[in-house]
Amino acid sequence: MERSEGEDMQVLITALVAVGGVVLVCGAAYGYLVHSPKPVEPRLSAPVTADTITVADRTRTYRAFVPADLPPGAPLLFVLHGSQQDGKTIRTATGYGFDKLAERHKFAVVYPDGYKRGWNDGRTAAVTPARKEDIDDEGLIAALVERFRQRHGIDPARVLVTGFSNGGQMAFRLAARTPERIAAIAVIGAGLPTPDQWAVTELKSPLPVLLIAGTSDPIMPYDGGEASIFGFQKRGTVLSAEATARVFAEVNGITHPPTSWPPTPFGGKGDADGPSVIETRYTQPGKPPVVAFTVTGGGHTIPNPDYRFPRLMGRTDHTLDAPAAIWGFFSETLRADVPPRP
């Protein structure tokens, strides 16, 4: 039996309504799981600049903020982004916290761009183009240190490195391969690769280290094991957050047991329903410290008061201001009376 024009129209309307419903559901899911509102950029004494530098015959890009009245001999802080991010992204993902701290405490901050949005971090299971093509990211950091020494008078003995995820793994590589070039590292959302998964030399030189890890990280397992992208695209095995801290404490020669307590908030807004944060310190007189923040219920995110990561990455904690905690740790280690590293 043939349908009438009215019946055909009704079928069409029904189909359009169904399609519209799917679109609305997908849009709502995207908005809830993926969208992140961009925080307001701070007013700074100088512009954030974008520039290039040539390393091993490749043109590399980066962003940087140098306060207008930067004194001679100031520290230089590198902030290394995660996989599929870039320097611009990590600036936003930290709520511009490092820019504001650089303005207040007078240091230069650099946000390098990884090669094709990733770093050659030395993990055998890494699949970034930088790893596959063996890009000289160690050379990039060294070249940028020299550029900022020449242009802005930074102190090469006060070079600090912060890294998130793939950038955190890159910070581990720098700690293992070029510890003489950096004063301290801070790593968020990354555990040390298990020995069979690391293609670089083992850790040998003492170095101040700060670690931040979420217990509900969907990518980097807090308790160790297989790192993956939400259960797919395996990225090799890593040590647990606790084991990672203990490895650095052992390298630093710390034999005293660690102490743990709820830390004083580092400028966080506070969140009654948010994850709790535990600070564990491995310290001993004359030894570089290791500090580990455990964010209970935290995801693959950077705790901060001004930016929420996509919910797909897990919960963003707002009770801990990671940039402020990291700079506080770096400031402490730069002032500490610690014997020179071998």
C-alpha positions as a Markdown table, in Angstrom:
| # | Residue | x | y | z |
|---|---|---|---|---|
| 1 | Met | 0.0 | 0.0 | 0.0 |
| 2 | Glu | 1.4 | 3.4 | -1.0 |
| 3 | Arg | 1.8 | 6.0 | 1.7 |
| 4 | Ser | 0.2 | 9.4 | 1.3 |
| 5 | Glu | 2.2 | 12.6 | 1.2 |
| 6 | Gly | 1.1 | 13.3 | 4.7 |
| 7 | Glu | 2.5 | 9.9 | 5.9 |
| 8 | Asp | 5.8 | 10.5 | 4.1 |
| 9 | Met | 6.1 | 13.9 | 5.8 |
| 10 | Gln | 5.4 | 12.3 | 9.2 |
| 11 | Val | 8.1 | 9.7 | 8.6 |
| 12 | Leu | 10.5 | 12.5 | 7.6 |
| 13 | Ile | 9.7 | 14.5 | 10.6 |
| 14 | Thr | 10.1 | 11.5 | 12.9 |
| 15 | Ala | 13.6 | 10.8 | 11.3 |
| 16 | Leu | 14.6 | 14.4 | 11.7 |
| 17 | Val | 13.5 | 14.4 | 15.3 |
| 18 | Ala | 15.5 | 11.2 | 16.0 |
| 19 | Val | 18.6 | 12.7 | 14.3 |
| 20 | Gly | 18.1 | 15.9 | 16.2 |
| 21 | Gly | 17.9 | 13.9 | 19.5 |
| 22 | Val | 21.1 | 12.1 | 18.7 |
| 23 | Val | 22.8 | 15.4 | 17.9 |
| 24 | Leu | 21.6 | 17.0 | 21.1 |
| 25 | Val | 22.8 | 14.0 | 23.2 |
| 26 | Cys | 26.2 | 14.1 | 21.5 |
| 27 | Gly | 26.4 | 17.8 | 21.9 |
| 28 | Ala | 25.5 | 17.5 | 25.6 |
| 29 | Ala | 28.0 | 14.7 | 26.1 |
| 30 | Tyr | 30.7 | 16.7 | 24.4 |
| 31 | Gly | 29.9 | 19.8 | 26.5 |
| 32 | Tyr | 30.0 | 17.8 | 29.7 |
| 33 | Leu | 33.0 | 15.5 | 29.0 |
| 34 | Val | 35.3 | 17.5 | 26.7 |
| 35 | His | 34.6 | 21.2 | 26.9 |
| 36 | Ser | 36.7 | 23.3 | 29.3 |
| 37 | Pro | 36.0 | 27.0 | 29.9 |
| 38 | Lys | 39.1 | 29.1 | 29.3 |
| 39 | Pro | 40.2 | 31.2 | 32.3 |
| 40 | Val | 40.8 | 34.9 | 32.1 |
| 41 | Glu | 44.3 | 35.8 | 31.1 |
| 42 | Pro | 46.2 | 37.9 | 33.7 |
| 43 | Arg | 47.6 | 41.4 | 33.1 |
| 44 | Leu | 51.3 | 41.1 | 32.9 |
| 45 | Ser | 54.2 | 43.6 | 32.8 |
| 46 | Ala | 55.3 | 42.2 | 29.4 |
| 47 | Pro | 53.7 | 40.3 | 26.5 |
| 48 | Val | 53.9 | 36.5 | 26.2 |
| 49 | Thr | 56.0 | 36.1 | 23.1 |
| 50 | Ala | 56.1 | 33.3 | 20.5 |
| 51 | Asp | 59.5 | 32.6 | 18.9 |
| 52 | Thr | 61.5 | 29.9 | 17.1 |
| 53 | Ile | 65.0 | 28.4 | 17.6 |
| 54 | Thr | 66.9 | 26.0 | 15.4 |
| 55 | Val | 68.1 | 22.8 | 16.9 |
| 56 | Ala | 69.8 | 19.9 | 14.9 |
| 57 | Asp | 68.6 | 21.6 | 11.7 |
| 58 | Arg | 65.0 | 21.7 | 12.8 |
| 59 | Thr | 63.0 | 24.8 | 13.5 |
| 60 | Arg | 61.4 | 24.5 | 17.0 |
| 61 | Thr | 58.8 | 26.8 | 18.5 |
| 62 | Tyr | 58.1 | 28.1 | 22.0 |
| 63 | Arg | 56.3 | 30.7 | 24.0 |
| 64 | Ala | 57.8 | 32.6 | 26.9 |
| 65 | Phe | 57.0 | 35.2 | 29.5 |
| 66 | Val | 59.8 | 37.4 | 30.8 |
| 67 | Pro | 58.8 | 40.0 | 33.4 |
| 68 | Ala | 59.7 | 43.5 | 32.3 |
| 69 | Asp | 62.0 | 44.1 | 35.3 |
| 70 | Leu | 63.7 | 40.6 | 35.4 |
| 71 | Pro | 66.9 | 40.9 | 37.5 |
| 72 | Pro | 70.2 | 39.4 | 36.3 |
| 73 | Gly | 70.8 | 35.9 | 37.4 |
| 74 | Ala | 67.1 | 35.0 | 37.7 |
| 75 | Pro | 65.8 | 31.4 | 37.5 |
| 76 | Leu | 64.5 | 29.9 | 34.2 |
| 77 | Leu | 61.5 | 27.6 | 34.4 |
| 78 | Phe | 60.5 | 25.2 | 31.7 |
| 79 | Val | 56.9 | 24.0 | 31.5 |
| 80 | Leu | 56.6 | 20.9 | 29.3 |
| 81 | His | 53.1 | 20.0 | 28.0 |
| 82 | Gly | 51.5 | 16.6 | 27.7 |
| 83 | Ser | 51.0 | 14.5 | 24.5 |
| 84 | Gln | 48.8 | 16.2 | 21.9 |
| 85 | Gln | 49.2 | 19.5 | 23.7 |
| 86 | Asp | 51.5 | 22.4 | 23.0 |
| 87 | Gly | 53.0 | 25.4 | 24.9 |
| 88 | Lys | 49.8 | 27.4 | 24.4 |
| 89 | Thr | 47.7 | 24.6 | 25.7 |
| 90 | Ile | 49.7 | 24.0 | 28.9 |
| 91 | Arg | 49.7 | 27.7 | 29.7 |
| 92 | Thr | 45.9 | 27.6 | 29.8 |
| 93 | Ala | 45.8 | 24.3 | 31.5 |
| 94 | Thr | 47.8 | 25.7 | 34.5 |
| 95 | Gly | 45.4 | 28.6 | 34.8 |
| 96 | Tyr | 48.3 | 30.9 | 33.7 |
| 97 | Gly | 49.6 | 30.2 | 37.2 |
| 98 | Phe | 53.2 | 30.1 | 36.2 |
| 99 | Asp | 53.0 | 33.5 | 34.4 |
| 100 | Lys | 51.5 | 35.1 | 37.5 |
| 101 | Leu | 54.2 | 33.6 | 39.7 |
| 102 | Ala | 56.9 | 34.7 | 37.3 |
| 103 | Glu | 55.6 | 38.2 | 37.5 |
| 104 | Arg | 55.5 | 38.2 | 41.3 |
| 105 | His | 58.8 | 36.3 | 42.0 |
| 106 | Lys | 60.8 | 37.5 | 39.0 |
| 107 | Phe | 61.8 | 34.5 | 37.0 |
| 108 | Ala | 61.4 | 33.7 | 33.3 |
| 109 | Val | 59.1 | 30.9 | 32.2 |
| 110 | Val | 59.3 | 29.0 | 28.8 |
| 111 | Tyr | 56.6 | 26.8 | 27.2 |
| 112 | Pro | 58.4 | 24.8 | 24.5 |
| 113 | Asp | 56.4 | 23.0 | 21.8 |
| 114 | Gly | 57.1 | 19.3 | 21.5 |
| 115 | Tyr | 57.8 | 18.0 | 18.0 |
| 116 | Lys | 54.4 | 17.2 | 16.4 |
| 117 | Arg | 52.8 | 17.7 | 19.9 |
| 118 | Gly | 54.9 | 15.2 | 21.8 |
| 119 | Trp | 58.3 | 14.6 | 23.4 |
| 120 | Asn | 61.1 | 12.1 | 22.9 |
| 121 | Asp | 60.8 | 11.0 | 26.5 |
| 122 | Gly | 62.9 | 7.8 | 26.3 |
| 123 | Arg | 60.1 | 5.2 | 26.9 |
| 124 | Thr | 60.5 | 2.2 | 24.6 |
| 125 | Ala | 56.7 | 2.0 | 24.3 |
| 126 | Ala | 56.2 | 5.7 | 23.5 |
| 127 | Val | 54.6 | 6.3 | 20.1 |
| 128 | Thr | 55.1 | 10.0 | 19.7 |
| 129 | Pro | 56.7 | 11.1 | 16.4 |
| 130 | Ala | 59.4 | 12.7 | 18.5 |
| 131 | Arg | 60.3 | 9.2 | 19.9 |
| 132 | Lys | 60.0 | 7.5 | 16.5 |
| 133 | Glu | 62.2 | 10.0 | 14.9 |
| 134 | Asp | 64.6 | 10.4 | 17.9 |
| 135 | Ile | 64.2 | 14.1 | 18.1 |
| 136 | Asp | 66.9 | 16.0 | 20.1 |
| 137 | Asp | 64.7 | 17.4 | 22.8 |
| 138 | Glu | 67.6 | 17.4 | 25.3 |
| 139 | Gly | 69.3 | 19.7 | 22.8 |
| 140 | Leu | 66.3 | 21.9 | 22.6 |
| 141 | Ile | 66.3 | 22.6 | 26.3 |
| 142 | Ala | 70.1 | 23.2 | 26.3 |
| 143 | Ala | 69.7 | 25.7 | 23.4 |
| 144 | Leu | 66.9 | 27.6 | 25.1 |
| 145 | Val | 68.9 | 27.9 | 28.3 |
| 146 | Glu | 71.7 | 29.5 | 26.3 |
| 147 | Arg | 69.4 | 31.8 | 24.5 |
| 148 | Phe | 67.8 | 33.0 | 27.6 |
| 149 | Arg | 71.2 | 33.4 | 29.3 |
| 150 | Gln | 72.3 | 35.6 | 26.4 |
| 151 | Arg | 69.1 | 37.6 | 26.0 |
| 152 | His | 67.9 | 37.9 | 29.5 |
| 153 | Gly | 70.8 | 37.1 | 31.8 |
| 154 | Ile | 69.2 | 34.0 | 33.5 |
| 155 | Asp | 71.4 | 31.9 | 35.7 |
| 156 | Pro | 72.1 | 28.5 | 34.0 |
| 157 | Ala | 72.6 | 27.0 | 37.5 |
| 158 | Arg | 69.0 | 27.8 | 38.3 |
| 159 | Val | 67.2 | 26.0 | 35.5 |
| 160 | Leu | 64.0 | 24.3 | 36.7 |
| 161 | Val | 61.7 | 21.8 | 34.8 |
| 162 | Thr | 58.0 | 21.1 | 35.3 |
| 163 | Gly | 56.3 | 18.5 | 33.1 |
| 164 | Phe | 52.8 | 17.1 | 32.8 |
| 165 | Ser | 52.1 | 13.5 | 31.5 |
| 166 | Asn | 54.4 | 13.1 | 28.4 |
| 167 | Gly | 56.2 | 16.3 | 29.5 |
| 168 | Gly | 56.6 | 14.7 | 32.9 |
| 169 | Gln | 58.2 | 11.7 | 31.3 |
| 170 | Met | 60.5 | 14.1 | 29.5 |
| 171 | Ala | 61.4 | 15.7 | 32.8 |
| 172 | Phe | 62.4 | 12.2 | 34.1 |
| 173 | Arg | 64.6 | 11.8 | 31.0 |
| 174 | Leu | 66.3 | 15.1 | 31.7 |
| 175 | Ala | 66.9 | 14.1 | 35.3 |
| 176 | Ala | 68.5 | 10.9 | 34.2 |
| 177 | Arg | 70.5 | 12.2 | 31.2 |
| 178 | Thr | 71.4 | 15.8 | 32.0 |
| 179 | Pro | 71.1 | 16.3 | 35.8 |
| 180 | Glu | 74.0 | 18.7 | 35.7 |
| 181 | Arg | 71.9 | 21.2 | 33.7 |
| 182 | Ile | 68.9 | 21.4 | 35.9 |
| 183 | Ala | 68.4 | 22.4 | 39.6 |
| 184 | Ala | 65.1 | 20.5 | 40.2 |
| 185 | Ile | 62.1 | 18.9 | 38.5 |
| 186 | Ala | 58.4 | 18.8 | 39.2 |
| 187 | Val | 56.2 | 16.1 | 37.5 |
| 188 | Ile | 52.5 | 15.9 | 37.3 |
| 189 | Gly | 50.6 | 12.8 | 36.1 |
| 190 | Ala | 53.5 | 10.6 | 35.3 |
| 191 | Gly | 55.2 | 7.6 | 36.9 |
| 192 | Leu | 58.7 | 6.4 | 36.2 |
| 193 | Pro | 58.8 | 3.7 | 33.5 |
| 194 | Thr | 59.7 | 0.3 | 34.8 |
| 195 | Pro | 63.4 | -0.5 | 34.0 |
| 196 | Asp | 62.5 | -2.7 | 31.1 |
| 197 | Gln | 60.5 | 0.1 | 29.5 |
| 198 | Trp | 63.2 | 2.9 | 29.7 |
| 199 | Ala | 65.7 | 3.4 | 26.9 |
| 200 | Val | 67.8 | 6.0 | 28.7 |
| 201 | Thr | 70.4 | 5.7 | 31.4 |
| 202 | Glu | 69.2 | 4.9 | 34.9 |
| 203 | Leu | 68.9 | 7.7 | 37.5 |
| 204 | Lys | 72.2 | 8.3 | 39.3 |
| 205 | Ser | 72.5 | 11.9 | 40.4 |
| 206 | Pro | 70.7 | 13.4 | 43.3 |
| 207 | Leu | 68.1 | 16.0 | 42.4 |
| 208 | Pro | 65.2 | 17.8 | 44.2 |
| 209 | Val | 62.0 | 16.3 | 42.9 |
| 210 | Leu | 58.3 | 17.1 | 43.4 |
| 211 | Leu | 55.6 | 14.7 | 42.2 |
| 212 | Ile | 51.8 | 15.1 | 41.9 |
| 213 | Ala | 49.5 | 12.2 | 41.1 |
| 214 | Gly | 45.8 | 11.5 | 41.2 |
| 215 | Thr | 44.5 | 8.2 | 42.5 |
| 216 | Ser | 41.8 | 8.0 | 39.8 |
| 217 | Asp | 44.0 | 8.9 | 36.9 |
| 218 | Pro | 42.5 | 7.1 | 33.8 |
| 219 | Ile | 45.8 | 7.2 | 31.8 |
| 220 | Met | 48.7 | 6.9 | 34.3 |
| 221 | Pro | 47.8 | 4.3 | 36.9 |
| 222 | Tyr | 48.4 | 5.6 | 40.4 |
| 223 | Asp | 49.3 | 2.1 | 41.7 |
| 224 | Gly | 51.5 | 1.3 | 38.7 |
| 225 | Gly | 51.0 | -1.1 | 35.8 |
| 226 | Glu | 50.1 | -0.5 | 32.2 |
| 227 | Ala | 49.7 | 3.1 | 31.1 |
| 228 | Ser | 47.2 | 3.5 | 28.3 |
| 229 | Ile | 44.7 | 5.9 | 26.7 |
| 230 | Phe | 41.6 | 5.0 | 28.6 |
| 231 | Gly | 42.4 | 1.3 | 28.3 |
| 232 | Phe | 43.4 | 1.5 | 24.6 |
| 233 | Gln | 46.8 | 2.3 | 22.9 |
| 234 | Lys | 49.0 | 0.9 | 25.6 |
| 235 | Arg | 52.0 | 3.0 | 26.6 |
| 236 | Gly | 54.1 | 0.6 | 28.6 |
| 237 | Thr | 54.4 | -0.2 | 32.3 |
| 238 | Val | 55.2 | 2.4 | 35.0 |
| 239 | Leu | 56.0 | 2.3 | 38.7 |
| 240 | Ser | 53.4 | 3.3 | 41.2 |
| 241 | Ala | 53.4 | 6.9 | 42.4 |
| 242 | Glu | 54.8 | 5.8 | 45.8 |
| 243 | Ala | 57.5 | 3.6 | 44.2 |
| 244 | Thr | 58.5 | 6.5 | 41.9 |
| 245 | Ala | 59.0 | 8.8 | 44.9 |
| 246 | Arg | 61.0 | 6.1 | 46.7 |
| 247 | Val | 63.3 | 5.6 | 43.7 |
| 248 | Phe | 64.2 | 9.3 | 43.8 |
| 249 | Ala | 64.6 | 9.3 | 47.6 |
| 250 | Glu | 67.0 | 6.4 | 47.3 |
| 251 | Val | 69.0 | 8.1 | 44.5 |
| 252 | Asn | 69.1 | 11.2 | 46.8 |
| 253 | Gly | 70.6 | 9.1 | 49.6 |
| 254 | Ile | 67.6 | 9.6 | 51.9 |
| 255 | Thr | 67.3 | 6.9 | 54.5 |
| 256 | His | 64.9 | 8.5 | 56.9 |
| 257 | Pro | 61.3 | 7.4 | 56.7 |
| 258 | Pro | 58.9 | 9.7 | 55.0 |
| 259 | Thr | 56.3 | 11.9 | 56.8 |
| 260 | Ser | 52.8 | 12.6 | 55.5 |
| 261 | Trp | 50.1 | 15.0 | 56.5 |
| 262 | Pro | 47.4 | 17.1 | 54.9 |
| 263 | Pro | 49.3 | 20.1 | 53.4 |
| 264 | Thr | 48.4 | 23.8 | 53.9 |
| 265 | Pro | 46.6 | 24.8 | 50.7 |
| 266 | Phe | 48.9 | 26.6 | 48.3 |
| 267 | Gly | 46.4 | 29.3 | 47.2 |
| 268 | Gly | 43.7 | 26.9 | 46.1 |
| 269 | Lys | 40.1 | 28.0 | 46.2 |
| 270 | Gly | 38.9 | 25.1 | 48.4 |
| 271 | Asp | 36.3 | 22.6 | 47.3 |
| 272 | Ala | 34.1 | 20.9 | 49.9 |
| 273 | Asp | 33.3 | 18.1 | 47.5 |
| 274 | Gly | 36.7 | 17.9 | 46.0 |
| 275 | Pro | 39.4 | 15.3 | 46.4 |
| 276 | Ser | 41.6 | 15.4 | 49.6 |
| 277 | Val | 45.3 | 16.0 | 49.1 |
| 278 | Ile | 48.1 | 14.3 | 51.1 |
| 279 | Glu | 51.6 | 15.6 | 51.1 |
| 280 | Thr | 54.5 | 13.1 | 51.7 |
| 281 | Arg | 58.0 | 14.4 | 52.3 |
| 282 | Tyr | 61.2 | 12.4 | 52.0 |
| 283 | Thr | 63.9 | 14.6 | 53.7 |
| 284 | Gln | 67.2 | 14.3 | 55.4 |
| 285 | Pro | 69.8 | 17.0 | 56.3 |
| 286 | Gly | 72.2 | 17.7 | 53.4 |
| 287 | Lys | 70.1 | 15.6 | 50.9 |
| 288 | Pro | 67.9 | 17.0 | 48.1 |
| 289 | Pro | 64.2 | 16.5 | 49.1 |
| 290 | Val | 61.5 | 14.5 | 47.4 |
| 291 | Val | 57.9 | 15.7 | 47.9 |
| 292 | Ala | 54.9 | 13.8 | 46.7 |
| 293 | Phe | 51.3 | 15.1 | 46.6 |
| 294 | Thr | 48.6 | 12.4 | 46.4 |
| 295 | Val | 45.3 | 13.8 | 45.1 |
| 296 | Thr | 42.6 | 11.4 | 46.3 |
| 297 | Gly | 40.0 | 11.1 | 43.5 |
| 298 | Gly | 42.1 | 13.2 | 41.2 |
| 299 | Gly | 42.3 | 12.5 | 37.4 |
| 300 | His | 44.9 | 13.0 | 34.7 |
| 301 | Thr | 44.8 | 16.7 | 35.4 |
| 302 | Ile | 46.8 | 19.6 | 36.9 |
| 303 | Pro | 45.3 | 20.8 | 40.2 |
| 304 | Asn | 44.8 | 24.5 | 40.2 |
| 305 | Pro | 42.2 | 27.1 | 41.3 |
| 306 | Asp | 41.3 | 28.6 | 37.9 |
| 307 | Tyr | 41.0 | 25.9 | 35.2 |
| 308 | Arg | 39.0 | 22.7 | 34.9 |
| 309 | Phe | 40.3 | 20.0 | 32.7 |
| 310 | Pro | 37.8 | 18.1 | 30.4 |
| 311 | Arg | 35.8 | 15.8 | 32.7 |
| 312 | Leu | 36.9 | 12.9 | 30.4 |
| 313 | Met | 40.3 | 13.2 | 32.0 |
| 314 | Gly | 38.9 | 12.8 | 35.5 |
| 315 | Arg | 38.4 | 15.2 | 38.3 |
| 316 | Thr | 40.4 | 18.4 | 38.5 |
| 317 | Asp | 41.2 | 19.3 | 42.1 |
| 318 | His | 40.9 | 23.0 | 43.1 |
| 319 | Thr | 42.1 | 22.6 | 46.7 |
| 320 | Leu | 45.7 | 22.5 | 45.6 |
| 321 | Asp | 47.3 | 25.2 | 43.5 |
| 322 | Ala | 49.9 | 23.0 | 41.7 |
| 323 | Pro | 51.9 | 26.0 | 40.1 |
| 324 | Ala | 52.1 | 27.7 | 43.5 |
| 325 | Ala | 53.2 | 24.4 | 45.3 |
| 326 | Ile | 55.8 | 23.7 | 42.6 |
| 327 | Trp | 57.2 | 27.2 | 42.7 |
| 328 | Gly | 57.3 | 27.0 | 46.5 |
| 329 | Phe | 59.2 | 23.8 | 46.3 |
| 330 | Phe | 61.6 | 25.2 | 43.7 |
| 331 | Ser | 62.2 | 28.3 | 45.8 |
| 332 | Glu | 62.9 | 26.2 | 48.9 |
| 333 | Thr | 65.4 | 24.0 | 47.0 |
| 334 | Leu | 67.2 | 27.0 | 45.4 |
| 335 | Arg | 67.7 | 28.5 | 48.9 |
| 336 | Ala | 68.6 | 25.2 | 50.6 |
| 337 | Asp | 72.1 | 24.5 | 51.7 |
| 338 | Val | 72.5 | 21.3 | 49.7 |
| 339 | Pro | 76.0 | 20.1 | 48.6 |
| 340 | Pro | 76.6 | 20.3 | 44.8 |
| 341 | Arg | 75.6 | 17.3 | 42.8 |
| 342 | Pro | 78.4 | 15.1 | 41.4 |
